[in-house]
Amino acid sequence: MEIKILGMGCPKCKMLEETTRKALQELGINAEIEKVQDIEKIMEYNVMFTPGLVINGEVKVAGKVPSKEEIKKIIQEYKEQAG
């Protein structure tokens, strides 16, 4: 599972990264988290408001910091779809 956090390093971006790491840990999932801070690369995902959460190339959240439970739900749904 490839996870990217889109953002320029603002407090919300850091919070999203931290919350995502905690959610993964609680789910027992080992995944790489890449921080994408280059504005041009962020725009490639059509994200106009950061932070953004991308799982395997698909934007799951943009412009807000979801709760840890919301992130866990997103990850679990993705895993179910991926098989």
N, CA, C and O atoms as a GROMACS GRO file, in nm:
protein
  332
    1MET      N    1   0.085  -0.117   0.000
    1MET     CA    2   0.000   0.000   0.000
    1MET      C    3   0.090   0.124   0.000
    1MET      O    4   0.179   0.137   0.084
    2GLU      N    5   0.065   0.212  -0.094
    2GLU     CA    6   0.143   0.335  -0.106
    2GLU      C    7   0.056   0.452  -0.059
    2GLU      O    8  -0.050   0.478  -0.115
    3ILE      N    9   0.103   0.522   0.043
    3ILE     CA   10   0.028   0.634   0.098
    3ILE      C   11   0.109   0.761   0.083
    3ILE      O   12   0.228   0.765   0.114
    4LYS      N   13   0.043   0.864   0.036
    4LYS     CA   14   0.108   0.994   0.022
    4LYS      C   15   0.029   1.100   0.097
    4LYS      O   16  -0.094   1.101   0.095
    5ILE      N   17   0.101   1.188   0.163
    5ILE     CA   18   0.042   1.303   0.230
    5ILE      C   19   0.080   1.424   0.145
    5ILE      O   20   0.198   1.454   0.130
    6LEU      N   21  -0.018   1.492   0.091
    6LEU     CA   22   0.005   1.609   0.007
    6LEU      C   23  -0.004   1.734   0.092
    6LEU      O   24  -0.104   1.755   0.161
    7GLY      N   25   0.098   1.817   0.088
    7GLY     CA   26   0.094   1.942   0.163
    7GLY      C   27   0.231   2.005   0.175
    7GLY      O   28   0.334   1.939   0.157
    8MET      N   29   0.230   2.131   0.204
    8MET     CA   30   0.354   2.209   0.208
    8MET      C   31   0.423   2.207   0.344
    8MET      O   32   0.522   2.276   0.364
    9GLY      N   33   0.373   2.130   0.438
    9GLY     CA   34   0.435   2.122   0.569
    9GLY      C   35   0.364   2.203   0.675
    9GLY      O   36   0.420   2.230   0.781
   10CYS      N   37   0.240   2.242   0.649
   10CYS     CA   38   0.163   2.320   0.745
   10CYS      C   39   0.122   2.230   0.863
   10CYS      O   40   0.133   2.108   0.854
   11PRO      N   41   0.077   2.289   0.972
   11PRO     CA   42   0.036   2.207   1.088
   11PRO      C   43  -0.070   2.102   1.055
   11PRO      O   44  -0.065   1.991   1.108
   12LYS      N   45  -0.165   2.134   0.967
   12LYS     CA   46  -0.268   2.036   0.930
   12LYS      C   47  -0.207   1.919   0.854
   12LYS      O   48  -0.249   1.805   0.871
   13CYS      N   49  -0.109   1.948   0.770
   13CYS     CA   50  -0.042   1.842   0.693
   13CYS      C   51   0.032   1.749   0.788
   13CYS      O   52   0.027   1.627   0.773
   14LYS      N   53   0.100   1.806   0.886
   14LYS     CA   54   0.172   1.726   0.984
   14LYS      C   55   0.075   1.644   1.068
   14LYS      O   56   0.104   1.529   1.103
   15MET      N   57  -0.039   1.702   1.101
   15MET     CA   58  -0.140   1.631   1.179
   15MET      C   59  -0.196   1.513   1.100
   15MET      O   60  -0.218   1.406   1.156
   16LEU      N   61  -0.219   1.533   0.970
   16LEU     CA   62  -0.270   1.425   0.887
   16LEU      C   63  -0.169   1.310   0.881
   16LEU      O   64  -0.207   1.194   0.890
   17GLU      N   65  -0.042   1.343   0.866
   17GLU     CA   66   0.061   1.239   0.863
   17GLU      C   67   0.063   1.161   0.995
   17GLU      O   68   0.064   1.038   0.995
   18GLU      N   69   0.063   1.233   1.105
   18GLU     CA   70   0.068   1.170   1.236
   18GLU      C   71  -0.054   1.082   1.260
   18GLU      O   72  -0.042   0.969   1.310
   19THR      N   73  -0.172   1.132   1.226
   19THR     CA   74  -0.296   1.057   1.245
   19THR      C   75  -0.298   0.933   1.156
   19THR      O   76  -0.346   0.828   1.198
   20THR      N   77  -0.248   0.945   1.034
   20THR     CA   78  -0.243   0.831   0.942
   20THR      C   79  -0.150   0.724   0.995
   20THR      O   80  -0.181   0.605   0.989
   21ARG      N   81  -0.035   0.766   1.048
   21ARG     CA   82   0.060   0.669   1.107
   21ARG      C   83  -0.005   0.594   1.224
   21ARG      O   84   0.012   0.473   1.236
   22LYS      N   85  -0.077   0.666   1.308
   22LYS     CA   86  -0.144   0.602   1.423
   22LYS      C   87  -0.251   0.504   1.375
   22LYS      O   88  -0.264   0.395   1.430
   23ALA      N   89  -0.327   0.543   1.273
   23ALA     CA   90  -0.432   0.455   1.220
   23ALA      C   91  -0.370   0.327   1.164
   23ALA      O   92  -0.421   0.218   1.189
   24LEU      N   93  -0.262   0.340   1.089
   24LEU     CA   94  -0.195   0.223   1.033
   24LEU      C   95  -0.144   0.132   1.143
   24LEU      O   96  -0.156   0.009   1.135
   25GLN      N   97  -0.086   0.192   1.245
   25GLN     CA   98  -0.032   0.115   1.357
   25GLN      C   99  -0.144   0.036   1.427
   25GLN      O  100  -0.127  -0.082   1.457
   26GLU      N  101  -0.256   0.101   1.451
   26GLU     CA  102  -0.368   0.035   1.518
   26GLU      C  103  -0.427  -0.077   1.433
   26GLU      O  104  -0.476  -0.177   1.486
   27LEU      N  105  -0.420  -0.061   1.301
   27LEU     CA  106  -0.472  -0.164   1.210
   27LEU      C  107  -0.370  -0.275   1.187
   27LEU      O  108  -0.403  -0.378   1.128
   28GLY      N  109  -0.247  -0.254   1.232
   28GLY     CA  110  -0.141  -0.353   1.212
   28GLY      C  111  -0.094  -0.360   1.068
   28GLY      O  112  -0.051  -0.465   1.020
   29ILE      N  113  -0.101  -0.247   0.999
   29ILE     CA  114  -0.062  -0.241   0.858
   29ILE      C  115   0.071  -0.166   0.847
   29ILE      O  116   0.087  -0.057   0.901
   30ASN      N  117   0.164  -0.227   0.778
   30ASN     CA  118   0.294  -0.164   0.756
   30ASN      C  119   0.292  -0.103   0.616
   30ASN      O  120   0.287  -0.175   0.517
   31ALA      N  121   0.298   0.028   0.609
   31ALA     CA  122   0.294   0.097   0.479
   31ALA      C  123   0.390   0.214   0.481
   31ALA      O  124   0.411   0.278   0.584
   32GLU      N  125   0.446   0.241   0.366
   32GLU     CA  126   0.532   0.358   0.350
   32GLU      C  127   0.445   0.482   0.337
   32GLU      O  128   0.344   0.481   0.267
   33ILE      N  129   0.485   0.588   0.405
   33ILE     CA  130   0.416   0.715   0.390
   33ILE      C  131   0.514   0.814   0.329
   33ILE      O  132   0.622   0.839   0.383
   34GLU      N  133   0.476   0.868   0.215
   34GLU     CA  134   0.560   0.966   0.146
   34GLU      C  135   0.496   1.104   0.160
   34GLU      O  136   0.376   1.121   0.139
   35LYS      N  137   0.578   1.200   0.197
   35LYS     CA  138   0.528   1.338   0.203
   35LYS      C  139   0.558   1.405   0.070
   35LYS      O  140   0.672   1.405   0.024
   36VAL      N  141   0.456   1.462   0.009
   36VAL     CA  142   0.470   1.532  -0.119
   36VAL      C  143   0.451   1.680  -0.091
   36VAL      O  144   0.340   1.725  -0.060
   37GLN      N  145   0.560   1.757  -0.103
   37GLN     CA  146   0.554   1.899  -0.072
   37GLN      C  147   0.573   1.988  -0.194
   37GLN      O  148   0.558   2.110  -0.186
   38ASP      N  149   0.604   1.928  -0.308
   38ASP     CA  150   0.623   2.002  -0.432
   38ASP      C  151   0.485   2.041  -0.486
   38ASP      O  152   0.404   1.954  -0.517
   39ILE      N  153   0.460   2.170  -0.498
   39ILE     CA  154   0.328   2.219  -0.540
   39ILE      C  155   0.288   2.165  -0.676
   39ILE      O  156   0.170   2.137  -0.699
   40GLU      N  157   0.383   2.150  -0.767
   40GLU     CA  158   0.349   2.097  -0.900
   40GLU      C  159   0.304   1.952  -0.892
   40GLU      O  160   0.211   1.911  -0.962
   41LYS      N  161   0.370   1.873  -0.807
   41LYS     CA  162   0.330   1.733  -0.791
   41LYS      C  163   0.194   1.724  -0.722
   41LYS      O  164   0.114   1.637  -0.754
   42ILE      N  165   0.169   1.813  -0.626
   42ILE     CA  166   0.039   1.815  -0.558
   42ILE      C  167  -0.071   1.846  -0.660
   42ILE      O  168  -0.178   1.785  -0.657
   43MET      N  169  -0.045   1.940  -0.749
   43MET     CA  170  -0.145   1.979  -0.850
   43MET      C  171  -0.172   1.866  -0.948
   43MET      O  172  -0.279   1.862  -1.008
   44GLU      N  173  -0.076   1.775  -0.967
   44GLU     CA  174  -0.099   1.660  -1.055
   44GLU      C  175  -0.214   1.573  -1.005
   44GLU      O  176  -0.276   1.501  -1.083
   45TYR      N  177  -0.242   1.580  -0.877
   45TYR     CA  178  -0.354   1.505  -0.818
   45TYR      C  179  -0.484   1.586  -0.818
   45TYR      O  180  -0.585   1.540  -0.765
   46ASN      N  181  -0.482   1.705  -0.878
   46ASN     CA  182  -0.598   1.794  -0.882
   46ASN      C  183  -0.647   1.831  -0.742
   46ASN      O  184  -0.767   1.849  -0.720
   47VAL      N  185  -0.554   1.843  -0.649
   47VAL     CA  186  -0.586   1.883  -0.512
   47VAL      C  187  -0.560   2.033  -0.502
   47VAL      O  188  -0.446   2.078  -0.517
   48MET      N  189  -0.665   2.108  -0.476
   48MET     CA  190  -0.652   2.254  -0.466
   48MET      C  191  -0.632   2.299  -0.322
   48MET      O  192  -0.577   2.406  -0.297
   49PHE      N  193  -0.679   2.217  -0.228
   49PHE     CA  194  -0.665   2.251  -0.087
   49PHE      C  195  -0.597   2.136  -0.015
   49PHE      O  196  -0.639   2.021  -0.026
   50THR      N  197  -0.492   2.168   0.058
   50THR     CA  198  -0.421   2.066   0.134
   50THR      C  199  -0.466   2.072   0.279
   50THR      O  200  -0.520   2.173   0.322
   51PRO      N  201  -0.445   1.968   0.352
   51PRO     CA  202  -0.369   1.848   0.318
   51PRO      C  203  -0.452   1.751   0.233
   51PRO      O  204  -0.574   1.761   0.224
   52GLY      N  205  -0.380   1.659   0.173
   52GLY     CA  206  -0.445   1.555   0.094
   52GLY      C  207  -0.391   1.419   0.132
   52GLY      O  208  -0.274   1.404   0.166
   53LEU      N  209  -0.478   1.319   0.128
   53LEU     CA  210  -0.440   1.181   0.156
   53LEU      C  211  -0.462   1.100   0.029
   53LEU      O  212  -0.574   1.093  -0.023
   54VAL      N  213  -0.355   1.038  -0.019
   54VAL     CA  214  -0.360   0.960  -0.142
   54VAL      C  215  -0.321   0.816  -0.109
   54VAL      O  216  -0.217   0.792  -0.048
   55ILE      N  217  -0.404   0.722  -0.150
   55ILE     CA  218  -0.372   0.581  -0.131
   55ILE      C  219  -0.365   0.516  -0.268
   55ILE      O  220  -0.461   0.516  -0.345
   56ASN      N  221  -0.248   0.459  -0.299
   56ASN     CA  222  -0.221   0.394  -0.427
   56ASN      C  223  -0.267   0.479  -0.546
   56ASN      O  224  -0.333   0.430  -0.637
   57GLY      N  225  -0.232   0.606  -0.542
   57GLY     CA  226  -0.259   0.697  -0.652
   57GLY      C  227  -0.398   0.758  -0.654
   57GLY      O  228  -0.427   0.840  -0.740
   58GLU      N  229  -0.484   0.721  -0.561
   58GLU     CA  230  -0.621   0.772  -0.558
   58GLU      C  231  -0.639   0.868  -0.440
   58GLU      O  232  -0.613   0.834  -0.325
   59VAL      N  233  -0.685   0.989  -0.471
   59VAL     CA  234  -0.708   1.089  -0.366
   59VAL      C  235  -0.829   1.046  -0.285
   59VAL      O  236  -0.938   1.027  -0.339
   60LYS      N  237  -0.808   1.030  -0.154
   60LYS     CA  238  -0.916   0.987  -0.064
   60LYS      C  239  -0.970   1.104   0.017
   60LYS      O  240  -1.088   1.105   0.051
   61VAL      N  241  -0.884   1.201   0.050
   61VAL     CA  242  -0.924   1.316   0.130
   61VAL      C  243  -0.847   1.437   0.081
   61VAL      O  244  -0.728   1.426   0.049
   62ALA      N  245  -0.913   1.553   0.074
   62ALA     CA  246  -0.844   1.676   0.038
   62ALA      C  247  -0.906   1.793   0.114
   62ALA      O  248  -1.029   1.803   0.125
   63GLY      N  249  -0.820   1.880   0.165
   63GLY     CA  250  -0.866   2.003   0.226
   63GLY      C  251  -0.910   1.994   0.371
   63GLY      O  252  -0.960   2.091   0.427
   64LYS      N  253  -0.890   1.876   0.433
   64LYS     CA  254  -0.927   1.863   0.574
   64LYS      C  255  -0.845   1.751   0.638
   64LYS      O  256  -0.781   1.672   0.569
   65VAL      N  257  -0.850   1.748   0.770
   65VAL     CA  258  -0.784   1.640   0.844
   65VAL      C  259  -0.894   1.552   0.903
   65VAL      O  260  -0.961   1.591   0.999
   66PRO      N  261  -0.911   1.433   0.846
   66PRO     CA  262  -1.013   1.343   0.900
   66PRO      C  263  -0.967   1.287   1.035
   66PRO      O  264  -0.848   1.291   1.068
   67SER      N  265  -1.061   1.235   1.111
   67SER     CA  266  -1.027   1.173   1.239
   67SER      C  267  -0.952   1.042   1.213
   67SER      O  268  -0.952   0.989   1.102
   68LYS      N  269  -0.889   0.991   1.317
   68LYS     CA  270  -0.818   0.864   1.305
   68LYS      C  271  -0.915   0.754   1.265
   68LYS      O  272  -0.881   0.668   1.184
   69GLU      N  273  -1.036   0.756   1.321
   69GLU     CA  274  -1.136   0.654   1.287
   69GLU      C  275  -1.176   0.664   1.140
   69GLU      O  276  -1.195   0.561   1.074
   70GLU      N  277  -1.189   0.786   1.088
   70GLU     CA  278  -1.222   0.802   0.946
   70GLU      C  279  -1.110   0.747   0.858
   70GLU      O  280  -1.136   0.682   0.757
   71ILE      N  281  -0.986   0.774   0.897
   71ILE     CA  282  -0.872   0.724   0.819
   71ILE      C  283  -0.868   0.572   0.824
   71ILE      O  284  -0.844   0.508   0.722
   72LYS      N  285  -0.892   0.514   0.940
   72LYS     CA  286  -0.894   0.368   0.952
   72LYS      C  287  -1.002   0.309   0.861
   72LYS      O  288  -0.979   0.207   0.795
   73LYS      N  289  -1.119   0.372   0.856
   73LYS     CA  290  -1.228   0.325   0.770
   73LYS      C  291  -1.187   0.331   0.623
   73LYS      O  292  -1.213   0.238   0.548
   74ILE      N  293  -1.124   0.441   0.583
   74ILE     CA  294  -1.078   0.456   0.444
   74ILE      C  295  -0.979   0.346   0.408
   74ILE      O  296  -0.989   0.285   0.302
   75ILE      N  297  -0.884   0.321   0.498
   75ILE     CA  298  -0.782   0.218   0.473
   75ILE      C  299  -0.846   0.080   0.466
   75ILE      O  300  -0.814   0.001   0.377
   76GLN      N  301  -0.936   0.051   0.559
   76GLN     CA  302  -1.003  -0.080   0.559
   76GLN      C  303  -1.086  -0.100   0.432
   76GLN      O  304  -1.086  -0.209   0.374
   77GLU      N  305  -1.158   0.004   0.390
   77GLU     CA  306  -1.236  -0.007   0.266
   77GLU      C  307  -1.146  -0.032   0.147
   77GLU      O  308  -1.178  -0.111   0.058
   78TYR      N  309  -1.031   0.035   0.146
   78TYR     CA  310  -0.938   0.015   0.034
   78TYR      C  311  -0.888  -0.128   0.032
   78TYR      O  312  -0.883  -0.192  -0.073
   79LYS      N  313  -0.851  -0.180   0.150
   79LYS     CA  314  -0.800  -0.316   0.158
   79LYS      C  315  -0.904  -0.416   0.112
   79LYS      O  316  -0.870  -0.514   0.044
   80GLU      N  317  -1.031  -0.394   0.146
   80GLU     CA  318  -1.139  -0.484   0.105
   80GLU      C  319  -1.156  -0.482  -0.046
   80GLU      O  320  -1.176  -0.587  -0.108
   81GLN      N  321  -1.149  -0.363  -0.105
   81GLN     CA  322  -1.163  -0.351  -0.252
   81GLN      C  323  -1.046  -0.415  -0.324
   81GLN      O  324  -1.062  -0.477  -0.429
   82ALA      N  325  -0.925  -0.400  -0.266
   82ALA     CA  326  -0.805  -0.452  -0.330
   82ALA      C  327  -0.796  -0.602  -0.318
   82ALA      O  328  -0.726  -0.668  -0.394
   83GLY      N  329  -0.869  -0.658  -0.220
   83GLY     CA  330  -0.871  -0.802  -0.204
   83GLY      C  331  -0.759  -0.845  -0.118
   83GLY      O  332  -0.743  -0.964  -0.092
   0.00000   0.00000   0.00000
